[in-house]
Amino acid sequence: MKRNSFISILLFMTVFVSCTQQKTTGNGQDVFNLANLDTTVAPGTDFYQYATGGWQKANPIPNDKARFGSFDKLADENQKQVRELIENLSKEKNATGTNAQKVGDLYTIAMDSAKLNADGATPIKPILDEIAAAKEKKDIVMLMAKISKYASNPFFGFYVGPDDKNSSMNIANIYQGGIGLGDRDYYLAQDDHSKMLRDGYVKLMETQFKNAGYAEADAQKAAAAVMNIETELAKAHVTKEMRRLPELNYHKMFVSDLDKEVATFDWTSYFNEMGAQGIDSLNVSQVEPIKRAIALMDSEPMDNLKSYLSWKVINSAANYLSDNFVNASFEFYDKMMGGSKEIRPRWKRSVEAVNGALGEAVGQLYVEKYFPPEAKERMLSLVDNLSKSLGERIDNLAWMGDSTKEKAHEKLAAFTVKIGYPDKWKDYSTLEIKDDSYWANVMRASDFDYRDMIKDLGKPVDKTKWFMTPQTVNAYYNPSSNEIVFPAGILQPPFFYKDGDDAINYGAIGVVIGHEMTHGFDDQGRKFDKTGNLTDWWTAEDATRFDERTKVLVDHFNNIVVLDTVRANGVFTLGENIADQGGLQISYQAFQKTEEAKNDKKLDGFTPAQRFFLSYANVWAGNIRNEEILRRTKLDPHSLGKWRVDGAVPQVDAWYAAFNIQPTDPMYLPKDKRASIW
């Protein structure tokens, strides 16, 4: 299910937090581990290696991972803690209908490998039989709508969210979808890697169709039909770079005009099945891809359409079925695409599933046991300091005119700040967890989420809602509500040190705060006003100057080689790169007002300024497999961890002063080549 396309998150992969502390010095303060350094490398040669090379050497990638970073390491420790919470519930006799019963029972079902393997494909057979029984194209429309509530958007997607130009009200949105490889380029690119993945995807489909009971010849025929449909969908898809432009993804229109403006389709039946009966208008995010999807539904033979819908069910259910389904999915998505060597243990996958289905129920347990209230107080102080710093930087922007500055200040002052966990917990009373099958429970959880979303259609936006669980190590900026959100999970080392000195906290969580604030003024966020409406509040001259300055970052990252001849995508990652650069600048300026910065005394042999930048780098310490480098470069709007450091710090004047970086150093950028935005 899609949320607002333009919510900007700190990390691409959601992970969960540990309460484990890093190495401490004699003064009792939490600090980064000095063993993380690689002092055989000069800071100006490769700052990422200098700051994190020791960590990389000490933390090889586990076989069940494609990437292993400092926050992934925290995730492993925390999963054990969350597992303990969940397993305790699974062993207790909890009253039926309570959150405790639901969490415990779902975990028990997920862990029951004997039942899963005995059931095989049985849990999905009723849905596949229903698809097989379809007689007419109108049946396909109804099935497409029904399946989309729990499977990956066949043909195109549907969601309810704030109207980009009237952010106080929720409207229906439809958007491009229907492909299983994540991005159109995987279907269309002619490089060897993309061709290999396409072949692997077809083999995956053949295997899974056979696992579902198809004869080999039928499985091959079905896989070929699905690949053809998905390729045709991909040809019409808007590129990921174009999807980053909110004004190009907003086409609000009357339902009565859809046949004329989009395509002739049984819209009434579709919206009725989606629970959106009677709506008079909606946003069509991407028009051409939906036209093409409807054309394919009209032109493709019924058997091909049935194969396609069946694949959407099989692929979505695979990880909740017997081991033959799970292993086949792992071999392609995790091993071939990501480079993982072995599948994650069942308990880890089960904990993840429970978090996905009952995230806030688990979050309540997590907060009660692991979240210290004083962490929230220190965060509020940091947010206030960072907000003042950003306000000062706006005042001092030589390239921005007074009228735009005034609007920028209004937007900054209107930020909503959420820290820790929601004031009101989600009510799971209507979600049933039964002992029938793992997949049936996942379907009910998906249906619960869908009902929770569709009830908001046509109603005012609930701005108290959270889009991450408390135990998530992440943060986000939501332009439609102009809010920055920091779940409890991120308020731990290496992001936040409750008792740490200012240098390491401003270098880590301070930059995170500044990062999310900057998203309100990046190339996407700047197009939304203080109330969250998509509107142009910039003068034309200031907008032009902004684009000129952001092009410096685009060009810089476009020139980065991530692997062999593959380069980073400076356009696709622009928003996150602006936020990283802005976060560093804003947090460093705020840090300069602290007593630690003013005293300039060394700790552990490093000045406060040096500790600030080392702390920032340690947030992104990690190792990554080549396959994952290629996958993330294609799909992730964030730069790779190494380049969130080595691509960002050369833009910051203070880094040069802190480490005495000279023009002869490989990382040195002449001042006129550095990005200077916020």
ZADOSE-587237 format. One record per residue (C-alpha): residue number from 1; x, y, z; residue in one letter. Coordinates in steps of 0.001 Angstrom, whole numbers, plus 500000, padded with zeros to 6 digits. Example, Ala and Ser with C-alpha at 12.3 -4.5 7.8 and 13.67 -1.06 7.14 Angstrom:
<rs>
i	c1	c2	c3	aa
1	512300	495500	507800	A;
2	513670	498940	507140	S;
</rs>
This chain:
<rs>
i	c1	c2	c3	aa
1	500000	500000	500000	M;
2	501394	503356	499030	K;
3	501668	506294	501367	R;
4	502438	509829	500256	N;
5	505047	509513	497515	S;
6	507015	512419	498848	F;
7	507491	511420	502492	I;
8	511248	511667	502908	S;
9	512851	509073	505128	I;
10	516358	508944	506501	L;
11	517075	505345	505606	L;
12	515848	503118	502809	F;
13	515634	499914	504828	M;
14	513661	499869	508054	T;
15	515575	498407	510975	V;
16	514933	498128	514695	F;
17	516920	499605	517533	V;
18	519076	498098	520236	S;
19	519717	499478	523665	C;
20	523322	498271	523478	T;
21	525889	500984	524129	Q;
22	529146	501530	522310	Q;
23	532549	501631	523973	K;
24	532877	504304	526657	T;
25	535817	506391	527707	T;
26	537028	506969	531250	G;
27	534761	509983	531730	N;
28	531704	507739	531632	G;
29	530201	509360	528563	Q;
30	528807	507285	525723	D;
31	531025	507741	522695	V;
32	531776	506197	519362	F;
33	534326	503405	519450	N;
34	537808	504673	518589	L;
35	538596	501237	517172	A;
36	536251	502158	514322	N;
37	538999	504324	512833	L;
38	541534	503355	510184	D;
39	544372	505780	510810	T;
40	546479	504271	508012	T;
41	544360	506386	505669	V;
42	544497	510184	505687	A;
43	541194	512023	506262	P;
44	541625	513974	503031	G;
45	542244	510832	500985	T;
46	539165	508821	501977	D;
47	537359	510184	504994	F;
48	534866	507319	505092	Y;
49	537666	504756	505294	Q;
50	539539	506844	507860	Y;
51	536496	507207	510094	A;
52	534963	503739	509670	T;
53	537628	501411	508268	G;
54	538177	499737	511631	G;
55	534454	499115	511953	W;
56	534333	497600	508469	Q;
57	537185	495208	509251	K;
58	535651	494123	512551	A;
59	532144	493662	511122	N;
60	532085	491498	507980	P;
61	528730	491011	506305	I;
62	526807	488061	507792	P;
63	525779	485463	505227	N;
64	522097	486326	505606	D;
65	522596	489979	504699	K;
66	523323	491974	501560	A;
67	524563	494938	503586	R;
68	525713	495289	507160	F;
69	526027	498713	508725	G;
70	526129	500181	512194	S;
71	522341	500450	512330	F;
72	521964	496895	510977	D;
73	524150	495739	513829	K;
74	521815	497471	516260	L;
75	518910	495775	514508	A;
76	520335	492324	515194	D;
77	520669	493055	518888	E;
78	517245	494615	519081	N;
79	515555	491792	517204	Q;
80	516660	489527	520027	K;
81	515006	491868	522517	Q;
82	511807	492141	520486	V;
83	511877	488363	520035	R;
84	511976	487935	523800	E;
85	508973	490246	524218	L;
86	507013	488393	521556	I;
87	507992	484885	522652	E;
88	506908	485627	526197	N;
89	503467	486458	524849	L;
90	503402	483332	522683	S;
91	503988	481164	525778	K;
92	501256	482779	527851	E;
93	497545	482075	527890	K;
94	496292	485473	526761	N;
95	492651	486432	526606	A;
96	491206	486090	523119	T;
97	491045	489383	521262	G;
98	493782	491128	523219	T;
99	496861	492539	521535	N;
100	498920	490071	523560	A;
101	496982	487138	522105	Q;
102	497320	488464	518576	K;
103	501046	489137	518797	V;
104	501794	485816	520482	G;
105	499587	483687	518221	D;
106	500820	485244	514987	L;
107	504403	484572	516006	Y;
108	503554	480962	516920	T;
109	501917	480422	513530	I;
110	504859	482007	511696	A;
111	507285	479718	513519	M;
112	505314	476500	512847	D;
113	507394	475154	509961	S;
114	505777	471706	510169	A;
115	502308	473102	509516	K;
116	503582	475496	506837	L;
117	505265	472692	504930	N;
118	502315	470351	505366	A;
119	499950	473019	504009	D;
120	502109	473740	500952	G;
121	500120	475840	498466	A;
122	496767	475088	500134	T;
123	496382	478572	501723	P;
124	496392	480308	498335	I;
125	494344	477693	496469	K;
126	490932	479372	497050	P;
127	492193	482640	495560	I;
128	493843	480914	492600	L;
129	490664	478926	491972	D;
130	488632	482132	492010	E;
131	490970	483647	489425	I;
132	490819	480504	487289	A;
133	487012	480678	487323	A;
134	486918	484176	485800	A;
135	484874	484218	482586	K;
136	484843	487817	481388	E;
137	487008	490930	481454	K;
138	484702	492481	484056	K;
139	485662	489587	486338	D;
140	489301	490578	485887	I;
141	488493	494133	486993	V;
142	486805	492894	490147	M;
143	489596	490449	490939	L;
144	492255	493066	490295	M;
145	490595	495377	492827	A;
146	490073	492599	495372	K;
147	493630	491276	495127	I;
148	495193	494739	495398	S;
149	494090	494959	499032	K;
150	496578	492299	500065	Y;
151	498864	491679	497074	A;
152	501272	493902	495186	S;
153	499162	496276	493071	N;
154	498136	494402	489918	P;
155	498113	496738	486887	F;
156	497953	499941	488955	F;
157	497692	500971	492588	G;
158	495166	502751	494783	F;
159	495585	504620	498070	Y;
160	493937	507258	500208	V;
161	495986	510210	501402	G;
162	496075	513981	501703	P;
163	495204	516016	498625	D;
164	498505	517631	497631	D;
165	496712	520921	496981	K;
166	494294	520698	499900	N;
167	496360	518955	502560	S;
168	493639	519022	505204	S;
169	491440	516557	503266	M;
170	491983	512942	502198	N;
171	491304	511903	498621	I;
172	491658	508772	496510	A;
173	494744	508371	494357	N;
174	495623	505871	491640	I;
175	499187	505397	490457	Y;
176	501397	503261	488238	Q;
177	502211	499750	489450	G;
178	502002	496127	488480	G;
179	505672	495199	488031	I;
180	507617	492770	490192	G;
181	511183	493958	489665	L;
182	510816	497340	491330	G;
183	511825	499642	488484	D;
184	511123	499953	484765	R;
185	514829	499918	483897	D;
186	515169	496285	484933	Y;
187	512789	495360	482096	Y;
188	514210	497680	479471	L;
189	517963	498063	480062	A;
190	520225	496007	477810	Q;
191	523254	495657	480095	D;
192	524317	492134	481076	D;
193	523261	492536	484705	H;
194	519700	493552	483806	S;
195	519420	490713	481290	K;
196	520612	488247	483928	M;
197	518002	489505	486395	L;
198	515235	489240	483819	R;
199	516206	485621	483134	D;
200	516305	484960	486871	G;
201	512889	486519	487342	Y;
202	511333	484309	484670	V;
203	512901	481238	486293	K;
204	511530	482349	489663	L;
205	508039	482608	488204	M;
206	508312	479167	486582	E;
207	509431	477660	489887	T;
208	506700	479310	491917	Q;
209	503966	478418	489441	F;
210	505103	474786	489712	K;
211	505142	475073	493506	N;
212	501537	476273	493229	A;
213	500589	473107	491319	G;
214	501107	474036	487660	Y;
215	502515	471465	485240	A;
216	505940	472455	483903	E;
217	504693	473457	480446	A;
218	501858	475486	481962	D;
219	504261	477156	484377	A;
220	506544	478198	481523	Q;
221	503611	479534	479516	K;
222	502261	481469	482495	A;
223	505680	482956	483313	A;
224	506152	484112	479728	A;
225	502731	485777	479742	A;
226	503442	487579	483011	V;
227	506843	488775	481830	M;
228	505290	490148	478653	N;
229	502571	492035	480546	I;
230	505011	493468	483088	E;
231	507403	494530	480322	T;
232	504596	496345	478529	E;
233	503613	498048	481774	L;
234	507229	499043	482398	A;
235	507539	500654	478957	K;
236	504834	503144	479897	A;
237	506026	503775	483443	H;
238	507172	507233	484429	V;
239	510849	507176	485403	T;
240	511869	507330	489040	K;
241	513447	510725	488360	E;
242	510149	512114	487042	M;
243	508218	510684	489986	R;
244	510274	512966	492225	R;
245	508565	516022	490745	L;
246	505307	516433	492682	P;
247	503770	518849	490200	E;
248	504068	516222	487444	L;
249	502327	513590	489566	N;
250	499214	515562	490394	Y;
251	496279	515294	488002	H;
252	493104	515766	489984	K;
253	490004	515076	487932	M;
254	486353	514180	488214	F;
255	485483	510491	488140	V;
256	482992	511330	485397	S;
257	485917	512481	483226	D;
258	488095	509386	483666	L;
259	486861	507640	480515	D;
260	487776	510718	478495	K;
261	490952	511832	480298	E;
262	492449	508420	481075	V;
263	490755	505429	479433	A;
264	487406	503728	479094	T;
265	487138	501360	482027	F;
266	484551	499968	484421	D;
267	485431	502616	486978	W;
268	482187	502211	488900	T;
269	482757	498505	489579	S;
270	486406	499136	490376	Y;
271	485748	501882	492927	F;
272	482857	499936	494461	N;
273	485116	496950	495040	E;
274	487797	499233	496497	M;
275	485277	500620	498973	G;
276	485413	504038	497308	A;
277	481902	504033	495899	Q;
278	480372	507427	495264	G;
279	483575	509469	495047	I;
280	483344	512363	492632	D;
281	487039	513118	492127	S;
282	490528	511717	492653	L;
283	494162	512245	491751	N;
284	495589	510231	488859	V;
285	499273	510355	489748	S;
286	500572	509042	486427	Q;
287	498143	509078	483520	V;
288	499976	507294	480694	E;
289	500951	504176	482691	P;
290	497341	503704	483790	I;
291	496134	504144	480210	K;
292	498562	501424	479165	R;
293	497490	499124	481999	A;
294	493842	499407	480980	I;
295	494747	498851	477327	A;
296	496523	495633	478309	L;
297	493519	494483	480298	M;
298	491440	495043	477165	D;
299	493822	493423	474669	S;
300	495429	490508	476493	E;
301	493761	487076	476297	P;
302	491918	485982	479430	M;
303	494401	483196	480147	D;
304	497291	485687	480214	N;
305	495413	488024	482519	L;
306	494618	485127	484854	K;
307	498276	484113	484895	S;
308	499256	487676	485744	Y;
309	496780	487986	488626	L;
310	497760	484550	489890	S;
311	501408	485589	489918	W;
312	500603	488678	491977	K;
313	499003	486434	494586	V;
314	501741	483789	494524	I;
315	504584	486301	494717	N;
316	502963	488258	497551	S;
317	502195	485093	499524	A;
318	505472	483259	498899	A;
319	507235	484252	502114	N;
320	504259	483094	504203	Y;
321	503966	479620	502689	L;
322	505996	476406	502713	S;
323	509774	476332	502461	D;
324	509834	475638	498725	N;
325	508079	478974	498113	F;
326	510225	480829	500634	V;
327	513493	479431	499326	N;
328	512678	480205	495704	A;
329	511861	483809	496613	S;
330	515114	484080	498573	F;
331	517193	482701	495699	E;
332	516049	485487	493400	F;
333	515212	488575	495453	Y;
334	517781	488215	498223	D;
335	520570	486188	496635	K;
336	520567	487146	492962	M;
337	519412	490757	493374	M;
338	520999	491537	496748	G;
339	523895	489110	497088	G;
340	522885	487479	500398	S;
341	524488	484077	500891	K;
342	521866	482399	503042	E;
343	518311	482944	504174	I;
344	517623	484654	507485	R;
345	516624	482410	510397	P;
346	512916	481769	510667	R;
347	512611	483621	513974	W;
348	513968	486825	512412	K;
349	511508	486611	509554	R;
350	508705	485890	512011	S;
351	509562	488868	514222	V;
352	509553	491050	511110	E;
353	506133	489754	510105	A;
354	504670	490440	513544	V;
355	506138	493932	513479	N;
356	504562	494444	510073	G;
357	501103	493265	511074	A;
358	500923	494540	514662	L;
359	503653	497152	514755	G;
360	502120	499531	517276	E;
361	501079	496701	519567	A;
362	504722	495602	519665	V;
363	505705	499264	519911	G;
364	503779	499700	523145	Q;
365	505752	496852	524704	L;
366	508988	498265	523363	Y;
367	508400	501771	524687	V;
368	507426	500534	528137	E;
369	510615	498514	528503	K;
370	513282	500310	526526	Y;
371	512493	503975	525882	F;
372	513855	506369	528540	P;
373	511657	509510	528921	P;
374	514736	511706	529373	E;
375	515772	510898	525801	A;
376	512693	512758	524578	K;
377	513575	515813	526655	E;
378	517078	516036	525252	R;
379	515734	515558	521736	M;
380	513304	518449	522173	L;
381	516204	520664	523192	S;
382	518250	519574	520186	L;
383	515324	520171	517812	V;
384	514870	523673	519208	D;
385	518571	524455	518758	N;
386	518602	523091	515221	L;
387	515482	525075	514334	S;
388	517154	528289	515482	K;
389	520247	527395	513466	S;
390	518237	526825	510297	L;
391	516439	530139	510847	G;
392	519779	531918	511102	E;
393	521032	530245	507962	R;
394	517909	531315	506075	I;
395	518519	534913	507192	D;
396	522101	534783	505924	N;
397	521388	533319	502479	L;
398	522845	535800	500012	A;
399	521124	534094	497064	W;
400	517560	534272	498441	M;
401	515323	537325	498361	G;
402	513450	538750	501336	D;
403	509953	537672	500287	S;
404	510996	534025	499888	T;
405	512918	534172	503174	K;
406	509780	535360	504929	E;
407	507807	532393	503593	K;
408	510645	530025	504509	A;
409	510583	531294	508097	H;
410	506829	530800	508225	E;
411	507229	527212	507089	K;
412	510000	526512	509585	L;
413	507927	527968	512435	A;
414	504990	525760	511429	A;
415	506937	522465	511689	F;
416	505201	519818	513792	T;
417	507709	517737	515776	V;
418	506914	514168	516843	K;
419	509314	512269	519072	I;
420	509207	508736	520427	G;
421	505740	507290	519904	Y;
422	502133	508285	519121	P;
423	499955	509946	521722	D;
424	497162	507538	520724	K;
425	497882	503884	519967	W;
426	496293	502055	517045	K;
427	493197	500028	517890	D;
428	493614	496442	516663	Y;
429	490286	495202	518063	S;
430	488857	494398	514620	T;
431	491918	492410	513500	L;
432	491476	488669	514015	E;
433	494456	486337	514363	I;
434	493325	482715	513974	K;
435	494999	479314	513786	D;
436	494005	478577	510170	D;
437	497156	479589	508215	S;
438	500004	482070	508240	Y;
439	498933	483533	504887	W;
440	495296	483858	505957	A;
441	496444	485936	508924	N;
442	498682	488086	506735	V;
443	495689	488662	504453	M;
444	493527	489693	507399	R;
445	496263	492047	508611	A;
446	496491	493573	505138	S;
447	492718	493903	504994	D;
448	492807	495582	508426	F;
449	495353	498098	507156	D;
450	493269	498689	504046	Y;
451	490100	499289	506056	R;
452	492034	501616	508335	D;
453	493069	503599	505255	M;
454	489788	503608	503314	I;
455	487818	504909	506305	K;
456	489703	508199	505877	D;
457	488458	508743	502325	L;
458	486763	512124	502016	G;
459	487483	512978	505637	K;
460	489840	515503	507236	P;
461	493444	514357	507596	V;
462	494360	512992	511016	D;
463	497682	514716	511623	K;
464	498324	512728	514796	T;
465	498881	509586	512725	K;
466	502375	508083	512513	W;
467	503770	506321	509442	F;
468	506488	504458	511356	M;
469	506332	502299	514449	T;
470	508099	503450	517650	P;
471	510699	500663	517417	Q;
472	511849	501758	513965	T;
473	515365	503107	513508	V;
474	514491	505830	511057	N;
475	513082	509332	510784	A;
476	510960	511126	508221	Y;
477	509642	514412	506940	Y;
478	506071	514480	505654	N;
479	505396	517491	503398	P;
480	501604	517197	503463	S;
481	501583	517798	507229	S;
482	504889	519702	507393	N;
483	506126	517429	510175	E;
484	509411	515892	511246	I;
485	509156	512571	513053	V;
486	511739	510734	515165	F;
487	510609	507319	516467	P;
488	511988	506034	519760	A;
489	514087	503545	517858	G;
490	516493	506110	516470	I;
491	517219	507613	519880	L;
492	520094	505226	520562	Q;
493	523793	505009	519577	P;
494	525193	505519	516991	P;
495	522491	508133	516319	F;
496	521769	509449	519808	F;
497	523831	509183	522999	Y;
498	521680	509978	526030	K;
499	524708	510788	528175	D;
500	527114	511642	525377	G;
501	528943	514889	524760	D;
502	527560	517507	522395	D;
503	530046	516830	519600	A;
504	528929	513261	519010	I;
505	525242	514038	519444	N;
506	525234	517015	517104	Y;
507	527312	514998	514622	G;
508	524836	512135	514642	A;
509	521246	512812	515774	I;
510	521768	516546	515244	G;
511	522510	515932	511570	V;
512	519496	513601	511406	V;
513	517291	516392	512759	I;
514	518813	518883	510343	G;
515	518420	516351	507531	H;
516	514678	516041	508126	E;
517	514265	519803	508513	M;
518	516101	520342	505241	T;
519	513674	517984	503490	H;
520	511104	520719	503997	G;
521	513270	522854	501723	F;
522	514817	520335	499321	D;
523	513911	520119	495629	D;
524	510607	518403	496511	Q;
525	509794	519806	499946	G;
526	510281	523408	498862	R;
527	507235	523040	496616	K;
528	504925	522558	499620	F;
529	503936	525492	501832	D;
530	503654	525753	505604	K;
531	500265	524037	505633	T;
532	501447	521180	503433	G;
533	499873	522335	500171	N;
534	501613	521936	496830	L;
535	502002	525572	495838	T;
536	504742	527845	494547	D;
537	505790	530255	497292	W;
538	509128	531173	495696	W;
539	509955	534086	493447	T;
540	511025	532986	489980	A;
541	514510	534428	490534	E;
542	515023	532565	493808	D;
543	513782	529311	492286	A;
544	516265	529683	489432	T;
545	519123	530342	491837	R;
546	518081	527322	493917	F;
547	518156	525083	490832	D;
548	521586	526400	489885	E;
549	522927	525524	493317	R;
550	521370	522077	493453	T;
551	522868	521294	490037	K;
552	526273	521402	491723	V;
553	525219	518409	493837	L;
554	523666	516627	490856	V;
555	526875	516939	488854	D;
556	529061	515958	491806	H;
557	527168	512729	492481	F;
558	526761	511904	488791	N;
559	530555	511718	488621	N;
560	530841	509200	491469	I;
561	531630	505648	490308	V;
562	529938	503234	492712	V;
563	531112	499990	491089	L;
564	533085	499262	487922	D;
565	531564	501628	485332	T;
566	528265	502219	487189	V;
567	527798	505760	488444	R;
568	525598	507225	491147	A;
569	522373	508916	490039	N;
570	522636	512560	491069	G;
571	519098	513417	489954	V;
572	517383	510510	491709	F;
573	519312	511063	494963	T;
574	519172	514864	494887	L;
575	516635	515326	497693	G;
576	518541	513109	500099	E;
577	521876	514655	499151	N;
578	520495	518148	499762	I;
579	519198	516949	503137	A;
580	522543	515389	504092	D;
581	524449	518532	503142	Q;
582	521898	520788	504830	G;
583	521794	518604	507916	G;
584	525553	518845	508321	L;
585	525593	522616	507891	Q;
586	522645	523287	510206	I;
587	523803	520954	512962	S;
588	527404	522151	512862	Y;
589	526293	525759	513193	Q;
590	524097	524847	516174	A;
591	526972	522875	517699	F;
592	529208	525933	517573	Q;
593	527053	527543	520266	K;
594	527733	524793	522814	T;
595	530307	525128	525571	E;
596	532188	522116	524239	E;
597	532676	523757	520863	A;
598	533646	527079	522414	K;
599	536210	525498	524765	N;
600	537727	523530	521882	D;
601	539320	520970	524186	K;
602	540398	517621	522788	K;
603	538744	514410	523945	L;
604	540277	511059	523028	D;
605	542810	513023	521006	G;
606	540278	514774	518796	F;
607	538960	518320	518763	T;
608	535193	518881	519149	P;
609	534930	519682	515434	A;
610	536725	516470	514489	Q;
611	534499	514442	516812	R;
612	531441	515994	515177	F;
613	532429	514751	511716	F;
614	533683	511386	512973	L;
615	530370	510838	514722	S;
616	528525	511629	511504	Y;
617	530623	509153	509531	A;
618	530084	506414	512115	N;
619	526332	506573	511532	V;
620	527012	505274	508011	W;
621	529742	502717	508846	A;
622	529102	499535	506917	G;
623	529941	496903	504341	N;
624	527878	496091	501271	I;
625	527896	493406	498585	R;
626	528377	494318	494935	N;
627	524913	493049	494003	E;
628	523383	495279	496653	E;
629	525368	498261	495411	I;
630	523799	497811	491991	L;
631	520305	497220	493405	R;
632	520360	500245	495673	R;
633	521831	502481	493000	T;
634	518833	501544	490869	K;
635	516105	501691	493527	L;
636	517231	503768	496513	D;
637	516770	507568	496524	P;
638	519554	507728	499126	H;
639	523218	507625	498204	S;
640	525207	504628	499395	L;
641	526593	504904	502925	G;
642	530129	505646	501774	K;
643	528933	508501	499603	W;
644	526646	509946	502264	R;
645	529994	510677	503887	V;
646	532557	511146	501126	D;
647	530052	512872	498863	G;
648	528738	515159	501596	A;
649	531626	516342	503793	V;
650	533664	517886	500930	P;
651	530773	520335	500484	Q;
652	531211	521625	504067	V;
653	533866	524274	504749	D;
654	534124	523325	508429	A;
655	535312	519821	507532	W;
656	538326	521253	505722	Y;
657	539257	523336	508750	A;
658	538692	520485	511212	A;
659	541077	518086	509470	F;
660	543369	520572	507735	N;
661	542390	519347	504279	I;
662	544681	520794	501634	Q;
663	544314	521354	497864	P;
664	546712	518446	497325	T;
665	544348	516013	499087	D;
666	542278	513758	496771	P;
667	538962	514738	498401	M;
668	539604	518480	498193	Y;
669	537011	520467	496279	L;
670	537763	524090	495348	P;
671	535419	526407	497191	K;
672	533632	527468	494019	D;
673	532855	523798	493278	K;
674	531200	523133	496646	R;
675	527436	523050	496944	A;
676	526084	525890	499061	S;
677	522331	525689	499453	I;
678	520978	525761	503002	W;
</rs>
